[in-house]
Amino acid sequence: MTQLQSEVLEKRRDQAFPKLTAQQIARLEPYGTRLATRAGHVLVEPGTPHQNLYVVLAGSVEAIMPGHRGDALITVYAPGDFSGELSTLRGVAGFARLRVREAGAVLAIEERKLRDIVQTDAELSELMMRAFILRRVALMNSGEGEVMLLGSRHSAGTLRLREFLTRNSHPYVNVDLDGDPDVQALLDRFGVGVKDVPIVIGHCGRVFRNPGIRDIAEYLQMNPAIDESKVHDLVVVGAGPAGLAAAVYAASEGLDVLVVEAIASGGQAATSSKIENYLGFPTGISGQALAGRAFVQAQKFGASVSVACSAVRLRCERRPYAVELSDGRTVKAGAIVIASGAQYRELPIENLSRFVGNGVYYAATHMESKLCQGEEIVIVGGGNSAGQAAVFLAGSCRHVHVLVRSAGLADTMSRYLVRRIEESPAITLHPYTQLTALEGSDRLERIAWQTKDGPVPERRDIGHVFLMTGALPNTKWLDGCLLLDEKGFVRTASDFNGGELAAAGWPLARAPYLSETSIPGVFAVGDVRAGSVKRVASAVGEGSICIQFVHRTLRDVA
Ligand SMILES: Cc1cc2nc3c(=O)[nH]c(=O)nc-3n(C[C@H](O)[C@H](O)[C@H](O)COP(=O)(O)OP(=O)(O)OC[C@H]3O[C@@H](n4cnc5c(N)ncnc54)[C@H](O)[C@@H]3O)c2cc1C
């Protein structure tokens, strides 16, 4: 058996595996059951949901991660050490085998009791939560795992699965068909060919050829069980910043919360390499790190989060409301928070995702304007957001090129913006022009655009491109249930006039609460809401605030 190698463990072993004091163990005693152990006895097998957390009282217990390259020893727990990681807290399948090395005794604490501890004992909560997070980061960082992903870095399917496993913090072995010399032997061993990529090979050698994320989530038991007969207090649709904030506040205030998320927690924010305008992080934080923390926080308070699980329909004719899911199941709740966000329209350009945040931007705030001060830039789009960005950035950039596919701006942009663009010597409008290429190594260095009837694409040394081509709301699943605006964003509270609400069948004497939609007890927060600001902080704020109104609507119908 080899030792698990991970930089995180080398640098932060003391925090990943802290020792409990006698006093702390005494505080844990009432939550657990003392058990005598004998050498060789397996306390937990990998893949088992609802594992206990074990505090070693005497003897020792080894934690082993079985993997495709053989077993790896994670650590040996001695008296005062405790087992567990994020899966223990979530009650989903874990990755490690816990085997008694030297006979002794352990304190076994059930998942439910573990949650009580982290919610009520501040000192133990900090110690355990930090250890759980670092242990998971160490597993991810080791490059080991029971799951192997074979694929090509040039295949969109491989990238989709890689992103899914990474964003859900699931450890896996990555085999790149383009760079691994032993790849043919592996393909032969599992009876698969290059045409089958991406291939996921699970424990016991089970092979998935180009699987969907739902198949993988199910096979890896990533999600807690869903009880269809239960009526939750709240179902949140979408686990971006808005949905996670709603889940954290609702669960921490004692509501029974289920979150359903189509892909992975974090939403669009998780794709941002560095968020620099979120309060409390003066040096910035990666979207993935922020999302990971929020996800763990939601679990700590007992929210149940299911990933790779889309809402496909909202049934809002009567309360409790029902949300139909992509796997055919239906979940019910007294209140619903719609936090399904929006997607920026992407241009069909190779390399685009590589440069997002490194020369390609979806917003033109003061922060971005600093990045391209004194430089030549390109803005793609002919709507008001593109016009505002052009006028704003022309104040600090050397020159602004606005590319539009159509003949001009008159049909799509407000007249005052068109005039300012026409009058500004720092802005050039390029009609009938499309961006065709993005080039560079670590960041964007060159671009090309093609004008209709132009002989060849024009290449320029420009390192900043603003894509202002609009966002599409993720609201197809609402299917006529609620009042939406003309672009499909969900309208709430102050957007309505009395007549509209009455016509839509609003049944109550009171007006909708803040963030409440045209259906009582159904709220919309974050980017999916009509008129939203489209920032992480505002999404988090809206998700948090709406919970006080969720309480009120639940009381209204009680
Ligand atoms: C590349 C990039 C960089 C950014 N950088 C910044 C920044 O630096 N600072 C800043 O303030 N803002 C930034 N933003 C904007 C910010 O990320 C968004 O405003 C914020 O994420 C909105 O949060 P949300 O929860 O409302 O929606 P989203 O983040 O869009 O999350 C919605 C979630 O709902 C899920 N979903 C959709 N449909 C369904 C369904 N039917 N069923 C279940 N789940 C569903 C999606 O998978 C997604 O996870 C950036 C955006 C992008 C794309």
The ligand as a MOL file (V3000), in Angstrom:
LIG
                    3D

  0  0  0     0  0            999 V3000
M  V30 BEGIN CTAB
M  V30 COUNTS 53 58 0 0 0
M  V30 BEGIN ATOM
M  V30 1 C -17.3400 34.2090 -16.2140 0
M  V30 2 C -18.1320 35.0100 -15.2330 0
M  V30 3 C -17.4690 35.8080 -14.3160 0
M  V30 4 C -18.1860 36.5550 -13.3840 0
M  V30 5 N -17.5010 37.3290 -12.5090 0
M  V30 6 C -18.1750 38.0350 -11.5740 0
M  V30 7 C -17.4710 38.8030 -10.6140 0
M  V30 8 O -16.2350 38.8610 -10.6190 0
M  V30 9 N -18.2060 39.4970 -9.7030 0
M  V30 10 C -19.5700 39.4720 -9.6690 0
M  V30 11 O -20.1550 40.0890 -8.7960 0
M  V30 12 N -20.2620 38.7370 -10.5770 0
M  V30 13 C -19.5990 38.0160 -11.5270 0
M  V30 14 N -20.2930 37.2910 -12.4470 0
M  V30 15 C -21.7780 37.2720 -12.3770 0
M  V30 16 C -22.2440 36.3000 -11.2710 0
M  V30 17 O -21.5630 35.0740 -11.4080 0
M  V30 18 C -23.7480 36.0790 -11.3400 0
M  V30 19 O -24.3940 37.3140 -11.2150 0
M  V30 20 C -24.2040 35.1500 -10.2050 0
M  V30 21 O -23.5800 33.8920 -10.3040 0
M  V30 22 C -25.7170 34.9740 -10.2400 0
M  V30 23 O -26.0720 34.0400 -9.2670 0
M  V30 24 P -27.4500 33.2140 -9.3740 0
M  V30 25 O -27.4180 32.2510 -8.2480 0
M  V30 26 O -28.5690 34.1330 -9.4940 0
M  V30 27 O -27.3910 32.4460 -10.7630 0
M  V30 28 P -26.3390 31.4200 -11.3650 0
M  V30 29 O -24.9790 31.6640 -10.8340 0
M  V30 30 O -26.5660 31.4590 -12.8260 0
M  V30 31 O -26.8130 30.0060 -10.8040 0
M  V30 32 C -27.9970 29.3980 -11.2590 0
M  V30 33 C -27.8890 27.9050 -11.0250 0
M  V30 34 O -29.1360 27.3120 -11.3560 0
M  V30 35 C -28.9110 26.0940 -12.0520 0
M  V30 36 N -30.1030 25.7930 -12.8660 0
M  V30 37 C -30.5150 26.3920 -14.0100 0
M  V30 38 N -31.6620 25.8500 -14.4370 0
M  V30 39 C -31.9890 24.8880 -13.5370 0
M  V30 40 C -33.0670 23.9620 -13.4350 0
M  V30 41 N -34.0670 23.9360 -14.3420 0
M  V30 42 N -33.0780 23.0870 -12.4010 0
M  V30 43 C -32.0800 23.1110 -11.4660 0
M  V30 44 N -31.0400 23.9670 -11.5230 0
M  V30 45 C -31.0040 24.8510 -12.5380 0
M  V30 46 C -27.6740 26.3700 -12.8790 0
M  V30 47 O -27.0140 25.1590 -13.2370 0
M  V30 48 C -26.8540 27.2290 -11.9210 0
M  V30 49 O -25.9950 26.4440 -11.1240 0
M  V30 50 C -19.6080 36.5250 -13.3830 0
M  V30 51 C -20.2820 35.7170 -14.3080 0
M  V30 52 C -19.5640 34.9530 -15.2250 0
M  V30 53 C -20.2840 34.0830 -16.2110 0
M  V30 END ATOM
M  V30 BEGIN BOND
M  V30 1 1 1 2
M  V30 2 1 2 3
M  V30 3 2 2 52
M  V30 4 2 3 4
M  V30 5 1 4 5
M  V30 6 1 4 50
M  V30 7 2 5 6
M  V30 8 1 6 7
M  V30 9 1 6 13
M  V30 10 2 7 8
M  V30 11 1 7 9
M  V30 12 1 9 10
M  V30 13 2 10 11
M  V30 14 1 10 12
M  V30 15 2 12 13
M  V30 16 1 13 14
M  V30 17 1 14 15
M  V30 18 1 14 50
M  V30 19 1 15 16
M  V30 20 1 16 17
M  V30 21 1 16 18
M  V30 22 1 18 19
M  V30 23 1 18 20
M  V30 24 1 20 21
M  V30 25 1 20 22
M  V30 26 1 22 23
M  V30 27 1 23 24
M  V30 28 2 24 25
M  V30 29 1 24 26
M  V30 30 1 24 27
M  V30 31 1 27 28
M  V30 32 2 28 29
M  V30 33 1 28 30
M  V30 34 1 28 31
M  V30 35 1 31 32
M  V30 36 1 32 33
M  V30 37 1 33 34
M  V30 38 1 33 48
M  V30 39 1 34 35
M  V30 40 1 35 36
M  V30 41 1 35 46
M  V30 42 1 36 37
M  V30 43 1 36 45
M  V30 44 2 37 38
M  V30 45 1 38 39
M  V30 46 1 39 40
M  V30 47 2 39 45
M  V30 48 1 40 41
M  V30 49 2 40 42
M  V30 50 1 42 43
M  V30 51 2 43 44
M  V30 52 1 44 45
M  V30 53 1 46 47
M  V30 54 1 46 48
M  V30 55 1 48 49
M  V30 56 2 50 51
M  V30 57 1 51 52
M  V30 58 1 52 53
M  V30 END BOND
M  V30 END CTAB
M  END
